[in-house]
């Protein structure tokens, strides 16, 4: 099953420093440049920009790396 999320969803993911949580602020359905890299996204396999709850850092991830949280 594909993991699909929308703007405003609360999610968590694993990073080099451990589990991180945040809020989806943008859904990309076309390739986009972010932090010097081209991230590939399609309607069927979108990528998400997420703002960390603790640090306000912005990250970009595919849905397969994310887990929806309750808060």
C-alpha positions in Angstrom: 0.0 0.0 0.0 1.3 3.4 -1.0 1.8 5.9 1.9 0.1 9.2 0.9 0.0 12.2 3.1 -1.3 15.8 2.8 -0.2 19.2 4.0 -0.8 19.5 7.8 -0.3 15.8 8.5 1.9 15.0 11.5 4.6 12.4 10.6 7.8 10.9 12.0 10.9 9.5 10.3 14.3 8.1 11.2 17.3 10.4 10.7 21.1 10.1 11.5 20.3 11.5 15.0 17.3 9.2 15.7 13.5 9.5 15.4 12.3 13.0 14.3 8.7 14.2 14.0 7.2 17.2 12.2 4.4 18.5 10.1 4.1 18.2 6.3 4.3 21.7 4.8 4.4 20.9 1.1 3.6 18.0 -1.2 5.7 17.7 -4.4 4.4 15.8 -7.4 7.1 16.9 -9.9 10.9 16.9 -9.7 12.2 19.8 -7.6 15.5 21.2 -6.5 16.2 21.2 -2.7 19.5 22.0 -0.9 21.4 21.6 -4.2 19.9 18.2 -5.2 17.2 17.3 -7.6 14.5 15.2 -5.8 12.4 13.1 -8.0 8.7 13.1 -7.4 5.6 12.1 -9.4 1.8 12.0 -8.8 2.1 8.3 -7.9 5.3 8.7 -5.8 5.3 12.2 -4.3 7.9 13.7 -2.0 7.1 15.7 1.1 8.7 18.8 2.8 8.4 18.4 6.5 9.1 21.0 9.2 10.7 19.5 12.3 8.6 20.0 15.5 11.7 20.6 17.6 14.2 22.5 15.4 12.1 24.0 12.6 14.5 22.3 10.2 13.0 21.5 6.8 13.5 18.0 5.4 12.3 16.3 2.1 11.3 12.6 2.1 9.4 10.1 0.2 6.3 8.7 1.7 7.9 5.3 2.3 10.2 6.9 4.9 7.4 8.5 6.8 4.9 7.2 9.5 1.8 9.2 10.3 1.6 10.1 14.0 -1.4 11.0 16.2 -0.2 14.4 17.5 
